[in-house]
Amino acid sequence: MFGAVQDFEPIVERLIKEGQKEPYNWDNYAQAFFPTAETLVSEAQEAEIEGNQEKASELYLRASAVYRISRFPAPRSPKQRLAWDEGKKAAAKGLALRPRPTREISIPHKYGISGDGAEIPFYYHLPREASASGPVPLVIILTGLDAYRTELAVWIEGWSQLQVATVVLEIPGTGDSPAAPSDPTSADRVWSTLLDWLDAQSELDPKRRAMWAFSTGGFYAIRVAHTHPDRLTGVVAHGGGCHYMFHPTWLQNVNHLEYPFDLATALAHKWGYGDDLKRFTEEAMQKFSLLEDGTLDKPVCSRLLLVNGVNDEIFPIDDYYLCLQHGAPKEARFLGNRKHMGESESYLIVLKWLYDLFGIKANPVDQMKTIPSRPRY
């Protein structure tokens, strides 16, 4: 993302010195990150006053990256929730100072019902070349369990250079999503509101509109491809699940696999169960499975690409095989000997697929080079 290794070295030393380990006191865990994040924000403010926007932007975004791990994997304590708020502030400042600035907007959730939030906040980036007479394609970037819009904004610059607009927003139960996390249909209402708003933006080409969903977001990508099949040109479910991800046996063992934190409990929190992992494990498959609710067997879906590593230990690859066995035909690319999301080769596969969808002639490797990798300051 936007982070720098050197920012985390003193944090790790402190965590080791304090003997912090699972089960964490989440406030104590989060506090270890704040001094570094606050220092970076202070240095960014100084750079901004000096007129060095490039330096200020980098430092703000690095601060946001530190705050991100402070509230990882989900903001479950007061200090972690504060980290999310402070991380948003830092990211917004950093993104606004970039040569191709990004703005955060919020729209009324017109299809929201009781239990949903009133507004849908998201990052919106419109390339400077876009106009009503020359509308551009759009990629809706849907985030995952622990990486929110403040992190997946790393993709904005590369798309902007290709004259592609971006929207970045969170899935239900994470970040600032207004969708009621325990309501299986709440995301459908968010997409209806968002897509109506996008329809009204004359600078966007409605015939070239795609969603790229990361990790847990892939679950919602599969769902939206079936619930709104005529409103998206293409959908990528990159590393998600649809049914077996909720199986009790999977949830009872997933904390000891690939994910570095208590994944099952984080998922319970995300889906509105708080710390009640037992009830989530008992109820989740029947309540949220896209097989059980008939979604996978709908006769029509958007053009849908399924991408993952066959050795994924966060969401079982079995879910994507299951998805291929039901409903309308889909496209798939599974990577052998790769774990969650099939990183890193999978990014090149997804980018090329989206380029072809939009009729763009470009090299995915060049876009990957726009992802920050080494700090300059």
C-alpha positions as CSV (number, residue, x, y, z in Angstrom):
1,M,0.0,0.0,0.0
2,F,1.4,3.4,0.9
3,G,3.5,2.2,3.8
4,A,7.3,2.3,4.3
5,V,9.2,-0.5,6.2
6,Q,11.2,2.0,8.3
7,D,8.0,3.4,9.8
8,F,7.1,0.1,11.3
9,E,10.5,-0.9,12.7
10,P,10.1,1.0,16.0
11,I,6.5,-0.2,16.3
12,V,7.6,-3.8,16.1
13,E,10.3,-3.2,18.6
14,R,7.8,-1.8,21.0
15,L,5.3,-4.6,20.5
16,I,8.0,-7.1,21.3
17,K,9.3,-5.2,24.3
18,E,5.8,-5.0,25.7
19,G,5.3,-8.7,25.1
20,Q,2.1,-8.1,23.1
21,K,0.6,-11.2,21.6
22,E,-2.7,-12.9,21.0
23,P,-5.2,-12.5,22.5
24,Y,-4.5,-8.8,22.1
25,N,-5.7,-6.0,24.2
26,W,-6.7,-4.0,21.1
27,D,-6.4,-0.6,22.7
28,N,-2.9,-1.4,23.9
29,Y,-2.0,-2.9,20.5
30,A,-3.3,0.2,18.7
31,Q,-1.5,2.6,21.0
32,A,1.9,1.3,19.9
33,F,1.4,2.7,16.4
34,F,0.2,6.2,17.3
35,P,3.5,7.9,18.1
36,T,4.9,7.0,14.6
37,A,1.7,8.0,12.8
38,E,1.5,11.3,14.7
39,T,5.1,12.1,13.9
40,L,4.5,11.4,10.2
41,V,1.5,13.7,10.2
42,S,3.5,16.4,11.9
43,E,6.3,16.1,9.3
44,A,3.7,16.2,6.5
45,Q,2.2,19.4,7.9
46,E,5.6,21.0,8.0
47,A,6.3,20.0,4.4
48,E,2.9,21.3,3.3
49,I,3.7,24.7,5.0
50,E,7.0,24.7,3.1
51,G,5.2,24.2,-0.2
52,N,6.6,20.7,-0.8
53,Q,3.4,19.0,-1.8
54,E,5.0,15.8,-3.0
55,K,6.7,15.2,0.3
56,A,3.6,16.2,2.3
57,S,1.5,13.8,0.3
58,E,3.8,10.9,0.8
59,L,4.1,11.5,4.5
60,Y,0.4,11.8,5.0
61,L,-0.2,8.6,3.1
62,R,2.5,6.8,5.1
63,A,0.8,8.0,8.3
64,S,-2.5,6.5,7.0
65,A,-0.7,3.2,6.4
66,V,0.5,3.1,10.0
67,Y,-3.0,3.9,11.3
68,R,-4.3,1.1,9.1
69,I,-2.2,-1.6,10.9
70,S,-3.1,0.0,14.2
71,R,-6.8,-0.8,13.6
72,F,-6.1,-4.1,11.9
73,P,-7.9,-6.4,11.2
74,A,-11.0,-4.5,12.2
75,P,-11.6,-1.5,14.5
76,R,-13.0,-3.3,17.5
77,S,-11.9,-1.0,20.3
78,P,-12.1,2.8,21.0
79,K,-8.4,3.3,20.1
80,Q,-8.7,1.3,16.9
81,R,-11.8,3.3,15.9
82,L,-9.8,6.5,16.6
83,A,-7.0,5.1,14.3
84,W,-9.6,4.7,11.5
85,D,-10.7,8.3,11.9
86,E,-7.2,9.6,12.0
87,G,-6.1,7.4,9.1
88,K,-9.0,8.8,7.0
89,K,-7.9,12.4,7.7
90,A,-4.3,11.7,6.8
91,A,-5.2,9.8,3.6
92,A,-7.6,12.5,2.4
93,K,-4.9,15.1,2.8
94,G,-2.3,13.0,1.1
95,L,-4.6,12.1,-1.9
96,A,-5.7,15.8,-2.3
97,L,-2.0,16.9,-2.7
98,R,-1.2,14.5,-5.5
99,P,-0.6,15.7,-9.0
100,R,-3.9,14.0,-10.0
101,P,-5.9,14.7,-6.8
102,T,-8.7,12.5,-5.5
103,R,-11.7,13.8,-3.6
104,E,-13.9,12.1,-1.1
105,I,-17.7,12.6,-1.6
106,S,-20.8,11.4,0.1
107,I,-24.2,10.8,-1.5
108,P,-27.6,10.3,0.1
109,H,-28.4,6.6,0.4
110,K,-31.8,6.9,-1.3
111,Y,-32.6,3.2,-1.2
112,G,-31.5,2.8,2.4
113,I,-34.0,1.4,5.0
114,S,-34.1,1.2,8.7
115,G,-30.7,-0.2,9.9
116,D,-28.8,1.3,7.0
117,G,-26.8,4.5,7.2
118,A,-28.0,7.7,5.5
119,E,-25.0,8.4,3.4
120,I,-22.6,6.5,1.1
121,P,-19.0,8.0,1.3
122,F,-16.4,7.0,-1.2
123,Y,-13.4,8.2,-3.1
124,Y,-14.1,9.6,-6.6
125,H,-11.4,10.3,-9.1
126,L,-12.2,11.7,-12.5
127,P,-9.3,12.0,-14.9
128,R,-8.7,15.5,-16.1
129,E,-9.3,14.4,-19.6
130,A,-12.9,13.3,-18.9
131,S,-15.8,15.4,-20.3
132,A,-19.4,15.0,-21.3
133,S,-18.3,14.9,-24.9
134,G,-15.6,12.4,-24.1
135,P,-16.8,10.2,-21.3
136,V,-14.3,7.8,-19.8
137,P,-14.6,4.2,-18.4
138,L,-15.0,3.6,-14.7
139,V,-13.6,1.0,-12.3
140,I,-15.5,0.6,-9.0
141,I,-12.9,-0.7,-6.6
142,L,-14.6,-2.7,-3.8
143,T,-12.4,-3.2,-0.7
144,G,-12.0,-6.2,1.6
145,L,-12.1,-7.2,5.2
146,D,-9.1,-5.1,6.4
147,A,-8.0,-2.9,3.5
148,Y,-10.3,0.0,3.1
149,R,-10.6,2.9,0.6
150,T,-7.6,4.6,2.3
151,E,-5.4,1.6,1.2
152,L,-6.9,0.6,-2.2
153,A,-6.6,4.2,-3.3
154,V,-3.1,3.0,-4.4
155,W,-4.8,1.9,-7.7
156,I,-6.2,5.3,-8.6
157,E,-3.1,6.9,-10.1
158,G,-2.5,4.0,-12.6
159,W,-6.1,4.1,-13.8
160,S,-6.1,7.9,-14.0
161,Q,-3.0,7.8,-16.3
162,L,-5.1,5.5,-18.6
163,Q,-8.0,8.0,-18.5
164,V,-10.1,5.7,-16.4
165,A,-12.2,7.0,-13.5
166,T,-12.3,5.3,-10.2
167,V,-14.7,4.9,-7.2
168,V,-13.3,3.3,-4.1
169,L,-15.6,2.2,-1.3
170,E,-16.0,-0.4,1.5
171,I,-18.1,-3.5,1.8
172,P,-20.8,-3.9,4.5
173,G,-19.5,-4.1,8.1
174,T,-16.2,-2.4,7.3
175,G,-15.0,1.2,7.0
176,D,-17.8,3.6,6.5
177,S,-20.2,1.4,4.6
178,P,-23.8,2.3,5.4
179,A,-25.1,-1.2,4.7
180,A,-26.5,-3.1,7.7
181,P,-23.8,-5.7,8.1
182,S,-26.1,-8.6,9.2
183,D,-28.7,-8.0,6.5
184,P,-27.8,-10.2,3.5
185,T,-29.6,-7.8,1.1
186,S,-28.2,-4.5,2.4
187,A,-25.4,-4.3,-0.2
188,D,-27.9,-4.6,-3.0
189,R,-29.4,-1.3,-1.9
190,V,-26.0,0.4,-1.8
191,W,-25.3,-0.7,-5.4
192,S,-28.7,0.6,-6.5
193,T,-28.0,4.0,-5.0
194,L,-24.5,4.2,-6.2
195,L,-25.3,3.0,-9.8
196,D,-28.1,5.6,-10.1
197,W,-25.7,8.3,-9.1
198,L,-23.1,7.1,-11.6
199,D,-25.8,7.1,-14.3
200,A,-26.2,10.8,-13.8
201,Q,-22.5,11.6,-14.3
202,S,-22.2,12.7,-17.9
203,E,-18.4,12.3,-17.9
204,L,-18.6,8.6,-17.4
205,D,-19.3,6.0,-20.1
206,P,-22.1,3.8,-18.9
207,K,-21.2,1.1,-21.4
208,R,-17.7,0.8,-19.9
209,R,-18.3,0.3,-16.2
210,A,-16.6,-2.4,-14.2
211,M,-16.3,-3.6,-10.6
212,W,-13.0,-5.0,-9.2
213,A,-13.6,-6.5,-5.8
214,F,-10.7,-7.6,-3.5
215,S,-10.7,-10.5,-1.1
216,T,-13.9,-10.5,1.0
217,G,-15.2,-8.0,-1.5
218,G,-15.3,-10.8,-4.0
219,F,-18.3,-12.2,-2.2
220,Y,-20.2,-9.0,-3.0
221,A,-18.9,-9.0,-6.5
222,I,-20.4,-12.4,-7.2
223,R,-23.7,-11.2,-5.7
224,V,-23.9,-7.9,-7.6
225,A,-23.1,-9.6,-10.9
226,H,-26.4,-11.5,-10.3
227,T,-28.5,-8.8,-8.7
228,H,-27.6,-6.0,-11.1
229,P,-26.5,-7.9,-14.2
230,D,-27.5,-5.2,-16.7
231,R,-25.7,-2.3,-14.9
232,L,-22.1,-3.4,-15.0
233,T,-20.1,-4.3,-18.1
234,G,-17.9,-6.6,-16.2
235,V,-17.1,-7.8,-12.6
236,V,-14.0,-9.2,-11.1
237,A,-14.2,-11.3,-7.9
238,H,-10.6,-11.4,-6.9
239,G,-10.0,-13.8,-4.0
240,G,-13.5,-14.1,-2.5
241,G,-16.0,-16.8,-1.7
242,C,-19.7,-17.6,-1.8
243,H,-20.6,-20.7,0.3
244,Y,-17.9,-22.8,1.9
245,M,-16.3,-19.7,3.3
246,F,-19.1,-19.9,5.9
247,H,-18.8,-23.6,6.6
248,P,-18.5,-24.3,10.3
249,T,-15.4,-26.6,9.8
250,W,-13.7,-23.8,7.8
251,L,-14.5,-21.1,10.3
252,Q,-13.3,-23.4,13.2
253,N,-9.8,-23.8,11.6
254,V,-9.2,-20.6,9.6
255,N,-7.5,-18.8,12.6
256,H,-4.6,-21.1,12.3
257,L,-3.9,-20.8,8.5
258,E,-2.7,-18.0,6.3
259,Y,-4.2,-14.9,7.9
260,P,-2.0,-13.3,10.6
261,F,-4.8,-12.4,13.0
262,D,-8.1,-14.0,14.3
263,L,-9.8,-14.2,11.0
264,A,-13.0,-16.0,12.1
265,T,-13.7,-13.4,14.8
266,A,-12.9,-10.6,12.4
267,L,-15.4,-12.0,9.9
268,A,-18.0,-12.4,12.7
269,H,-17.5,-8.7,13.5
270,K,-17.7,-7.7,9.9
271,W,-21.0,-9.6,9.4
272,G,-22.6,-7.9,12.4
273,Y,-22.1,-10.6,15.1
274,G,-19.5,-8.7,17.2
275,D,-17.5,-11.2,19.3
276,D,-20.1,-13.9,19.1
277,L,-18.1,-16.3,17.0
278,K,-20.2,-19.3,18.2
279,R,-23.4,-17.9,16.8
280,F,-21.8,-16.7,13.6
281,T,-20.3,-20.1,13.0
282,E,-23.7,-21.7,13.5
283,E,-25.8,-19.3,11.4
284,A,-23.5,-17.8,8.7
285,M,-23.8,-20.5,6.0
286,Q,-27.6,-20.6,6.0
287,K,-27.9,-16.8,6.3
288,F,-25.3,-15.5,3.8
289,S,-24.4,-18.4,1.4
290,L,-25.0,-17.4,-2.2
291,L,-25.9,-21.0,-3.0
292,E,-28.4,-21.3,-0.2
293,D,-30.2,-18.1,-1.2
294,G,-30.4,-19.0,-4.8
295,T,-28.1,-16.3,-6.1
296,L,-25.8,-18.6,-7.9
297,D,-28.6,-20.3,-9.8
298,K,-30.0,-17.1,-11.3
299,P,-30.1,-17.5,-15.1
300,V,-28.4,-14.2,-15.9
301,C,-25.3,-12.4,-14.5
302,S,-22.9,-9.8,-15.6
303,R,-19.7,-10.9,-17.3
304,L,-17.9,-12.3,-14.3
305,L,-14.2,-13.1,-13.8
306,L,-13.2,-15.3,-10.9
307,V,-9.5,-15.1,-9.9
308,N,-7.8,-16.7,-6.9
309,G,-4.9,-18.9,-5.8
310,V,-5.8,-22.6,-5.6
311,N,-4.1,-22.8,-2.2
312,D,-6.0,-19.9,-0.6
313,E,-6.2,-20.4,3.1
314,I,-8.5,-17.4,3.8
315,F,-11.4,-18.4,1.5
316,P,-11.5,-21.9,0.0
317,I,-11.0,-22.2,-3.8
318,D,-13.9,-24.7,-3.6
319,D,-16.2,-21.7,-3.6
320,Y,-15.1,-20.7,-7.1
321,Y,-15.5,-24.2,-8.5
322,L,-19.0,-24.2,-7.0
323,C,-19.7,-20.9,-8.6
324,L,-18.7,-22.2,-12.0
325,Q,-21.1,-25.2,-11.6
326,H,-24.2,-23.0,-11.2
327,G,-26.2,-20.5,-13.2
328,A,-24.9,-18.5,-16.2
329,P,-21.4,-19.2,-17.6
330,K,-18.5,-17.3,-16.0
331,E,-14.8,-16.8,-16.7
332,A,-12.1,-18.0,-14.3
333,R,-8.3,-18.0,-13.8
334,F,-6.9,-20.0,-10.9
335,L,-3.2,-19.8,-10.1
336,G,-1.5,-23.0,-8.9
337,N,0.9,-22.9,-5.9
338,R,-0.5,-19.5,-4.9
339,K,-2.4,-18.6,-1.8
340,H,-4.9,-15.8,-1.1
341,M,-5.8,-13.8,-4.3
342,G,-3.1,-15.6,-6.3
343,E,-0.7,-12.7,-5.6
344,S,1.2,-11.3,-7.3
345,E,0.7,-12.6,-10.9
346,S,-3.0,-12.3,-10.5
347,Y,-2.9,-8.5,-10.7
348,L,-1.5,-8.7,-14.3
349,I,-4.3,-11.1,-15.2
350,V,-7.0,-8.8,-13.8
351,L,-5.6,-5.7,-15.4
352,K,-5.3,-7.2,-18.8
353,W,-8.9,-8.5,-18.6
354,L,-10.2,-5.0,-17.6
355,Y,-8.1,-3.4,-20.4
356,D,-9.8,-5.7,-22.9
357,L,-13.2,-5.0,-21.5
358,F,-12.6,-1.3,-21.9
359,G,-10.8,-1.5,-25.3
360,I,-7.6,-0.1,-23.8
361,K,-4.2,-0.8,-25.3
362,A,-1.7,-0.8,-22.4
363,N,0.8,-2.9,-20.5
364,P,-0.3,-4.1,-17.0
365,V,3.3,-4.0,-15.9
366,D,3.4,-0.2,-16.5
367,Q,0.4,0.2,-14.3
368,M,1.9,-1.9,-11.5
369,K,4.8,0.5,-11.5
370,T,2.5,3.3,-10.3
371,I,2.0,1.5,-7.0
372,P,4.2,3.1,-4.4
373,S,7.0,0.8,-3.4
374,R,9.9,2.8,-2.1
375,P,9.6,6.1,-0.1
376,R,11.3,9.1,-1.4
377,Y,11.4,11.0,1.9
